[in-house]
Amino acid sequence: MAIAVKLDDLLHARRMTLTELAERIDITLANLSILKTGKARAIRFSTLEAICAALDCQPGELLEFHPASAA
């Protein structure tokens, strides 16, 4: 997929577990795990907003575009 999710990097930098983030933003661990592994096909803006608020980051720090793998 051309969009990479850098959730692992942000969690590590914030010393936060995936479980803790799931509890803070009230999303299931399973759904957050799908996002973290890059298997998600979409993300709601409300979820993106909640993640950014909990991790004190911008959407661009969470998502990255790789044009070489697009198509």
C-alpha beads as a LAMMPS data file, in Angstrom:
LAMMPS data file: protein, C-alpha beads

71 atoms
70 bonds

1 atom types
1 bond types

-500.0 500.0 xlo xhi
-500.0 500.0 ylo yhi
-500.0 500.0 zlo zhi

Masses

1 110.0

Atoms # bond

1 1 1 0.000 0.000 0.000
2 1 1 1.246 3.493 -0.803
3 1 1 0.302 4.882 2.610
4 1 1 2.374 3.736 5.587
5 1 1 1.129 4.091 9.159
6 1 1 3.906 5.011 11.595
7 1 1 1.911 4.289 14.740
8 1 1 4.581 1.970 16.152
9 1 1 7.213 4.706 15.958
10 1 1 4.980 7.265 17.665
11 1 1 3.960 4.843 20.408
12 1 1 7.597 4.007 21.069
13 1 1 8.568 7.685 21.162
14 1 1 5.722 8.443 23.597
15 1 1 6.477 5.321 25.703
16 1 1 2.887 4.196 25.321
17 1 1 1.476 0.752 24.598
18 1 1 -1.132 -0.011 21.986
19 1 1 -3.455 -1.132 24.782
20 1 1 -3.052 2.179 26.611
21 1 1 -3.765 4.144 23.437
22 1 1 -6.851 2.012 22.736
23 1 1 -8.171 2.773 26.226
24 1 1 -7.439 6.504 25.931
25 1 1 -9.240 6.947 22.620
26 1 1 -11.978 4.361 23.262
27 1 1 -11.314 2.123 20.251
28 1 1 -10.985 -1.640 20.271
29 1 1 -7.495 -3.054 20.448
30 1 1 -8.277 -5.199 17.395
31 1 1 -9.174 -2.171 15.245
32 1 1 -6.147 -0.234 16.421
33 1 1 -3.947 -3.240 15.674
34 1 1 -5.315 -3.396 12.106
35 1 1 -4.358 0.246 11.672
36 1 1 -0.913 -0.284 13.216
37 1 1 -0.070 -3.204 10.921
38 1 1 -1.070 -1.251 7.823
39 1 1 -3.984 -3.536 6.970
40 1 1 -6.634 -0.825 7.385
41 1 1 -8.313 0.311 4.174
42 1 1 -9.678 3.526 5.707
43 1 1 -9.586 5.647 8.842
44 1 1 -12.260 7.981 10.138
45 1 1 -11.228 11.561 10.721
46 1 1 -12.608 11.300 14.251
47 1 1 -10.279 8.341 14.934
48 1 1 -7.332 10.174 13.379
49 1 1 -8.146 13.224 15.493
50 1 1 -8.338 11.122 18.674
51 1 1 -5.007 9.414 17.942
52 1 1 -3.310 12.733 17.220
53 1 1 -4.714 14.246 20.426
54 1 1 -3.605 11.277 22.553
55 1 1 -0.121 11.151 21.015
56 1 1 0.263 14.941 20.688
57 1 1 1.157 14.684 17.012
58 1 1 0.069 15.867 13.577
59 1 1 -1.516 13.548 10.974
60 1 1 1.637 13.840 8.867
61 1 1 3.640 12.276 11.685
62 1 1 1.301 9.282 11.689
63 1 1 0.848 8.728 7.944
64 1 1 3.492 8.616 5.232
65 1 1 3.111 8.379 1.454
66 1 1 5.424 6.095 -0.530
67 1 1 4.918 6.885 -4.225
68 1 1 7.110 4.006 -5.439
69 1 1 4.693 1.444 -4.008
70 1 1 1.590 3.177 -5.386
71 1 1 -0.395 1.488 -8.152

Bonds

1 1 1 2
2 1 2 3
3 1 3 4
4 1 4 5
5 1 5 6
6 1 6 7
7 1 7 8
8 1 8 9
9 1 9 10
10 1 10 11
11 1 11 12
12 1 12 13
13 1 13 14
14 1 14 15
15 1 15 16
16 1 16 17
17 1 17 18
18 1 18 19
19 1 19 20
20 1 20 21
21 1 21 22
22 1 22 23
23 1 23 24
24 1 24 25
25 1 25 26
26 1 26 27
27 1 27 28
28 1 28 29
29 1 29 30
30 1 30 31
31 1 31 32
32 1 32 33
33 1 33 34
34 1 34 35
35 1 35 36
36 1 36 37
37 1 37 38
38 1 38 39
39 1 39 40
40 1 40 41
41 1 41 42
42 1 42 43
43 1 43 44
44 1 44 45
45 1 45 46
46 1 46 47
47 1 47 48
48 1 48 49
49 1 49 50
50 1 50 51
51 1 51 52
52 1 52 53
53 1 53 54
54 1 54 55
55 1 55 56
56 1 56 57
57 1 57 58
58 1 58 59
59 1 59 60
60 1 60 61
61 1 61 62
62 1 62 63
63 1 63 64
64 1 64 65
65 1 65 66
66 1 66 67
67 1 67 68
68 1 68 69
69 1 69 70
70 1 70 71
